[in-house]
Structures are given as structure tokens and as C-alpha cells.
Amino acid sequence: MNKTEESPQGFEAQLLSDLTAHVARRAEGVPVASPVGRRVRSLRGWRLAGAFGLAVALTAGGLAVQTMRLGDQSPPTASASEILRMAADAARQQPALTARPDQYVFTEILVTSREAPGSGPYRTVRTQLWQSAGGVAYTQARSRPESDPNGWGELRVLRMDDPADPDKELDAFPPPAYHGDLPTEPDALLRYLREHPVDLHLPEAADEAAVYGDASMPYTTARSMLDDYVPPLALAALYELLAREPGATVISGNVADAAGRSGVAIRMPGVTGANVDFVFDRDTHVFLGNRDSVVRDGKESLFWAAARLRTAIVDRPGQLP
């Protein structure tokens, strides 16, 4: 398969491989501790639903094409840490949702993506996602092209592929999508995330101790939790923690998320082979979504973007709030 024929799954697998190598190089010669405790969640959620939605879009025919701006040249008005702290303040003002383990976190997202990095038209898909609040059932989702309000597909179970065998799906339920037990103070949250890292599903040849023992790992885990539901006070602590991570930068100028909403984008550190941005509302600093872009031949182009439209707690897959 040549570069112009890369699948989204293959591209993300390569990014993970590059990131593993990058972290391993940083850890050479540095003693690291083995990860403690269970790993809190697998790489799932929006990205898995986005890949599912893209597959629906590619079989659905003509779709609306949405041009995505990566930002203009106006200087940013605040630093990344300042924006994240304002996001923490905004989080504290949000009403808290409660969930039983047998309920589901419902999330509706809008995903704009390309079939392959750097090539092909952008396609926009609306996806509704039901994730088990207590980690006692598989995630289910349905999608439709944004250009077809009546084009909803059937509700489908989403499972991750086994990284050791791409033709095999993992049997285990995903971890809980409702993070009701997180510490609400940044230092305590940092200790928790060190002991409960995100499960990266590393290949067998990866240096697991180096990857999970790296100082950046708690921040990687913190960012991954934004795919799920984090109660307001814990979410504020999460943003306060991310504000401490060195290397984050603000994209110059106004940025539109996948739903066209005006925002400010923070480019996250520690990613190789691509750029990963978090987008916050420019006025309220509420989290809007995220996006990935690739750089080829000196040019940056958006590959994948997701905008969170609504979140609720429901009793069963298929139920709408």
C-alpha cells in the first residue's frame, strides 16, 4: 500500500508506532518505574466512532464537503496554560450528570475526515455514540452523512481490533465511560493518572516500561479522558493539570471546529508524525472537540476532526435524551 492509499486505521497505527519510538528514545538511560494499577481505558470513543462513521460515509455516496481552517496569522491573545485554566473555570460552572453502572453515556459528535491523509475530499458524518457508564457492555453507535438527515444507519456494536491480529476483535468490554471516581484536586489527579495509565495497546516489540514510565504519560491519559464523561470538578482538575504540561502552544487566529463553531485551538505536545489540537469555545472556553493534521512536503492539512454536540446519560443504546 503506497502513501496515497493509507487507511485511517493504518495511519493511526503508524502514528502510535512513531510515538512509541519517540518516547522510548526520550527514556533511554533514564530509570523508569513499571506502571502501577490497572489501565483505565483503551483507545476508543470518538476516534473509533469516527472511523465507523467514515466507513458509513464512504459507502453512502455524495456528501457535503467542509473546508477546515487551521488558523490564520493573528497572534494569540492568551497562552495555552491560561486558556486551559479558563477552561477549568468554565468546567466548574457546568451541571453535573450522574450515572449508574448499567446506564450509558450518550454523545453526539460531528466528524469531518479524509479517506487518507493529505488526499481526497473531506466528508462530514454525524455519529451518535452510546458508551457503557460502568464498563459492563460494548459501545454502540449509529451514523449518517451530515447531508442526509434521514440517512441514519443501523445501531452497531463497536469493538477494537486486536493489535496483534488485525483480523480479530477484542472480546473485553471497554472500561467505564463515566469517570465519577476521579480526584478533584490536580496533584491527587496526577498521582491517580500515574497509577492508572491509558491502555495504548502497544505492539509486543515496544518498550512498555519506557512508554508507561515516561513523565508525559499522565498527560496522555488525561487527554484521552475527554472522549468520555468527566464530572465538572474532576474535569476542572484535569484542565488544571494539562495547563502544567510544557510544550503546548496556541494556534494563531480564529479556528472553526468540525461544526463550524468559532474557537481557539491548543496544539498538544509530544506527538510525532502529526499535530493534535484541542478546540475550545473562544468566549466561554468550553471544550468543543479535537482535530488531527498531517504535514507533508512542508504543508499542513487536516486529516480528522470531531466536534462534541451534546452529552447525556440514558438507560439503553438507541435511546435519545
C-alpha positions as CSV (number, residue, x, y, z in Angstrom):
1,M,0.0,0.0,0.0
2,N,1.5,3.3,-1.0
3,K,1.1,6.6,0.9
4,T,-1.8,7.8,-1.1
5,E,-3.7,4.6,-0.3
6,E,-3.2,4.6,3.5
7,S,-6.3,3.8,5.5
8,P,-7.3,5.8,8.6
9,Q,-6.6,2.8,10.8
10,G,-3.2,2.2,9.2
11,F,-2.3,5.9,9.5
12,E,-3.2,6.0,13.2
13,A,-1.3,2.7,13.8
14,Q,1.8,4.4,12.3
15,L,1.4,7.4,14.5
16,L,1.2,5.2,17.6
17,S,4.4,3.4,16.4
18,D,6.1,6.7,15.9
19,L,5.0,7.9,19.3
20,T,6.2,4.7,21.0
21,A,9.7,5.1,19.4
22,H,9.8,8.8,20.3
23,V,9.0,8.1,24.0
24,A,11.4,5.2,24.1
25,R,14.2,7.4,22.8
26,R,13.5,10.0,25.4
27,A,13.6,7.3,28.1
28,E,17.0,5.8,27.1
29,G,19.3,5.8,30.1
30,V,16.6,7.1,32.4
31,P,15.3,4.7,35.1
32,V,11.6,4.3,34.9
33,A,9.1,2.6,37.1
34,S,6.7,-0.1,36.0
35,P,3.1,1.0,35.7
36,V,1.1,0.5,38.8
37,G,-2.6,-0.4,39.0
38,R,-5.0,-1.1,36.1
39,R,-5.0,0.9,32.9
40,V,-8.2,2.9,32.8
41,R,-9.3,2.8,29.2
42,S,-8.4,1.7,25.7
43,L,-8.0,3.8,22.6
44,R,-11.7,4.0,21.7
45,G,-14.5,6.6,21.9
46,W,-14.6,9.4,19.4
47,R,-11.8,8.0,17.2
48,L,-13.3,4.6,17.0
49,A,-16.7,6.1,16.3
50,G,-15.1,8.4,13.7
51,A,-13.6,5.5,11.8
52,F,-17.0,3.8,11.9
53,G,-18.7,6.9,10.6
54,L,-16.2,7.4,7.9
55,A,-16.8,3.8,6.7
56,V,-20.5,4.6,6.5
57,A,-19.8,7.8,4.6
58,L,-17.6,6.1,2.1
59,T,-20.4,3.7,1.1
60,A,-23.2,6.4,1.1
61,G,-22.3,8.3,-2.0
62,G,-22.1,12.1,-2.4
63,L,-21.5,14.0,0.8
64,A,-21.1,17.7,1.7
65,V,-17.5,18.8,1.7
66,Q,-16.5,21.0,4.5
67,T,-13.3,23.1,4.3
68,M,-11.4,23.2,7.6
69,R,-9.3,26.2,8.6
70,L,-6.1,25.6,10.5
71,G,-5.9,29.2,11.8
72,D,-4.7,32.5,10.4
73,Q,-1.7,34.6,11.3
74,S,-3.1,36.9,14.0
75,P,-1.2,36.5,17.3
76,P,-2.9,34.6,20.1
77,T,-4.3,36.6,22.9
78,A,-3.6,34.1,25.7
79,S,-1.1,31.3,26.4
80,A,-2.1,27.6,26.3
81,S,-1.9,27.4,30.1
82,E,-4.1,30.4,30.5
83,I,-6.7,29.0,28.1
84,L,-6.7,25.7,29.9
85,R,-7.2,27.4,33.3
86,M,-10.1,29.3,31.9
87,A,-11.5,26.0,30.6
88,A,-11.2,24.7,34.2
89,D,-13.2,27.7,35.4
90,A,-15.8,27.0,32.8
91,A,-16.0,23.3,33.8
92,R,-16.7,24.2,37.4
93,Q,-19.9,26.0,36.2
94,Q,-21.3,23.0,34.3
95,P,-24.1,21.0,35.8
96,A,-23.1,17.5,37.0
97,L,-24.5,14.4,35.4
98,T,-24.9,11.2,37.4
99,A,-24.9,7.7,36.1
100,R,-25.5,4.1,37.3
101,P,-23.1,1.4,36.1
102,D,-25.9,-0.1,34.0
103,Q,-26.6,3.2,32.1
104,Y,-24.9,4.7,29.1
105,V,-23.1,7.9,28.3
106,F,-24.7,9.3,25.1
107,T,-22.6,11.5,23.0
108,E,-23.4,13.1,19.6
109,I,-20.4,14.2,17.5
110,L,-19.8,15.6,14.1
111,V,-16.7,14.1,12.4
112,T,-15.0,15.6,9.4
113,S,-12.3,13.4,7.8
114,R,-10.5,12.3,4.8
115,E,-10.2,8.8,3.4
116,A,-6.4,9.1,3.5
117,P,-4.1,11.7,5.0
118,G,-3.4,14.6,2.6
119,S,-5.7,13.4,-0.2
120,G,-9.4,13.1,-1.2
121,P,-12.4,15.3,-0.3
122,Y,-13.5,16.0,3.3
123,R,-16.5,14.1,4.4
124,T,-18.7,15.1,7.3
125,V,-20.6,12.4,9.3
126,R,-22.9,12.8,12.4
127,T,-22.4,10.0,14.9
128,Q,-24.4,9.1,18.0
129,L,-22.4,7.0,20.5
130,W,-23.6,5.0,23.5
131,Q,-20.8,4.1,25.8
132,S,-21.3,1.9,28.9
133,A,-21.1,4.1,32.0
134,G,-19.8,1.2,34.1
135,G,-17.9,-0.7,31.5
136,V,-20.3,-3.6,31.5
137,A,-21.3,-3.6,27.8
138,Y,-19.9,-2.9,24.4
139,T,-20.1,0.6,22.9
140,Q,-22.8,1.0,20.3
141,A,-23.1,3.7,17.6
142,R,-25.0,4.8,14.5
143,S,-24.0,7.4,11.9
144,R,-25.4,9.3,8.9
145,P,-23.9,11.6,6.3
146,E,-24.4,15.2,7.5
147,S,-26.0,16.0,4.1
148,D,-28.8,13.4,4.7
149,P,-30.9,14.0,7.8
150,N,-32.8,10.8,7.1
151,G,-29.8,8.6,6.4
152,W,-29.2,7.0,9.8
153,G,-27.6,3.6,9.6
154,E,-28.4,0.7,11.9
155,L,-27.2,0.7,15.5
156,R,-23.9,-1.3,15.6
157,V,-21.6,-2.7,18.2
158,L,-18.1,-1.2,18.1
159,R,-15.1,-3.3,19.1
160,M,-11.4,-2.5,18.8
161,D,-9.2,-4.6,16.6
162,D,-6.6,-6.7,18.4
163,P,-3.2,-5.0,17.6
164,A,-1.6,-8.4,17.4
165,D,-4.1,-9.7,14.9
166,P,-5.9,-7.0,12.8
167,D,-8.5,-9.5,11.7
168,K,-9.5,-10.3,15.2
169,E,-11.7,-8.1,17.5
170,L,-11.0,-7.8,21.2
171,D,-13.6,-9.6,23.4
172,A,-13.2,-7.5,26.6
173,F,-15.7,-4.7,27.3
174,P,-14.3,-1.2,27.2
175,P,-13.5,0.5,30.6
176,P,-16.2,2.7,32.1
177,A,-17.1,5.9,30.1
178,Y,-18.3,7.7,33.3
179,H,-15.4,8.8,35.4
180,G,-17.2,9.5,38.7
181,D,-14.3,8.4,40.9
182,L,-11.6,10.8,39.7
183,P,-9.8,13.1,42.2
184,T,-10.9,16.7,42.0
185,E,-7.5,18.2,43.0
186,P,-4.7,18.4,40.4
187,D,-1.9,16.9,42.4
188,A,-4.1,14.0,43.6
189,L,-5.3,13.6,40.0
190,L,-1.7,13.4,38.7
191,R,-0.9,10.6,41.2
192,Y,-4.1,8.8,40.1
193,L,-3.2,9.0,36.4
194,R,0.3,7.8,37.0
195,E,-1.1,4.7,38.7
196,H,-3.9,4.2,36.1
197,P,-2.5,5.0,32.6
198,V,-4.5,4.7,29.4
199,D,-4.0,1.4,27.7
200,L,-2.2,2.1,24.4
201,H,-2.4,-1.5,23.2
202,L,1.3,-1.4,22.4
203,P,2.9,-3.9,20.0
204,E,4.9,-6.7,21.5
205,A,8.2,-5.2,20.5
206,A,7.5,-1.9,22.2
207,D,9.4,-1.0,25.4
208,E,6.4,-0.9,27.7
209,A,8.2,0.2,30.8
210,A,9.7,3.2,28.9
211,V,6.4,4.3,27.4
212,Y,4.3,3.9,30.6
213,G,7.0,5.3,32.8
214,D,7.6,8.4,30.8
215,A,6.8,11.7,32.5
216,S,4.3,12.6,29.7
217,M,2.2,9.5,30.2
218,P,-0.2,11.0,32.8
219,Y,-1.0,13.9,30.4
220,T,-1.7,11.4,27.6
221,T,-4.1,9.6,29.9
222,A,-5.7,12.9,30.9
223,R,-6.3,13.9,27.3
224,S,-7.8,10.6,26.5
225,M,-10.5,11.0,29.2
226,L,-12.0,13.9,27.2
227,D,-13.6,11.3,25.0
228,D,-15.7,10.1,28.0
229,Y,-17.7,11.9,30.6
230,V,-15.8,13.6,33.5
231,P,-17.8,15.3,36.2
232,P,-17.3,19.1,36.4
233,L,-14.9,19.3,39.4
234,A,-12.7,16.5,38.2
235,L,-12.8,18.0,34.7
236,A,-11.6,21.3,36.1
237,A,-8.7,19.4,37.8
238,L,-7.9,17.7,34.6
239,Y,-7.6,21.0,32.7
240,E,-5.5,22.5,35.6
241,L,-3.2,19.5,35.2
242,L,-3.0,19.9,31.5
243,A,-2.1,23.5,32.0
244,R,1.1,22.4,33.7
245,E,2.3,20.3,30.8
246,P,5.2,22.0,29.0
247,G,5.2,22.4,25.2
248,A,1.5,23.2,24.4
249,T,1.0,26.1,22.1
250,V,-1.9,28.2,20.8
251,I,-2.8,28.2,17.1
252,S,-2.8,31.8,15.8
253,G,-6.2,33.3,15.0
254,N,-9.7,32.1,15.0
255,V,-10.3,28.3,14.4
256,A,-13.6,26.7,13.4
257,D,-14.4,23.3,14.9
258,A,-15.9,20.5,12.8
259,A,-19.4,22.0,13.4
260,G,-18.2,25.5,12.3
261,R,-18.2,27.0,15.8
262,S,-15.7,29.7,16.5
263,G,-12.9,28.6,18.8
264,V,-9.3,28.7,19.9
265,A,-7.1,25.7,19.3
266,I,-4.3,24.4,21.6
267,R,-1.7,22.2,19.9
268,M,-0.7,19.4,22.2
269,P,3.0,18.4,22.8
270,G,4.6,15.0,22.5
271,V,3.1,13.9,19.2
272,T,5.2,12.7,16.2
273,G,4.1,12.4,12.6
274,A,1.1,14.7,13.1
275,N,-0.4,17.6,15.0
276,V,-3.1,17.1,17.6
277,D,-5.2,20.2,18.6
278,F,-7.9,20.7,21.2
279,V,-10.5,23.3,20.4
280,F,-12.3,25.5,23.0
281,D,-15.0,28.0,22.6
282,R,-13.4,31.4,22.1
283,D,-15.8,33.1,24.6
284,T,-16.9,30.5,27.1
285,H,-13.7,28.2,26.9
286,V,-15.9,25.1,27.0
287,F,-14.3,22.2,25.2
288,L,-15.7,21.8,21.6
289,G,-13.7,18.9,20.2
290,N,-10.3,17.9,18.7
291,R,-8.6,17.5,15.4
292,D,-5.5,15.9,13.8
293,S,-3.5,17.3,11.0
294,V,-0.6,15.9,9.0
295,V,2.4,17.7,7.5
296,R,3.7,16.6,4.1
297,D,6.2,18.4,1.9
298,G,6.1,21.3,4.3
299,K,2.3,21.7,4.0
300,E,-0.1,21.1,6.8
301,S,-3.6,19.6,6.1
302,L,-6.4,18.5,8.3
303,F,-7.0,14.7,8.4
304,W,-9.6,14.2,11.1
305,A,-11.7,16.5,13.4
306,A,-14.5,15.8,15.8
307,A,-16.9,18.3,17.4
308,R,-18.9,17.4,20.5
309,L,-22.5,18.4,20.1
310,R,-24.3,17.0,23.2
311,T,-23.8,14.6,26.0
312,A,-26.3,13.0,28.3
313,I,-27.0,9.9,30.4
314,V,-29.5,7.4,29.1
315,D,-30.7,3.9,30.0
316,R,-30.1,1.9,26.9
317,P,-28.4,2.1,23.5
318,G,-30.5,3.8,20.9
319,Q,-32.3,5.9,23.5
320,L,-32.1,9.7,22.8
321,P,-32.0,12.3,25.6
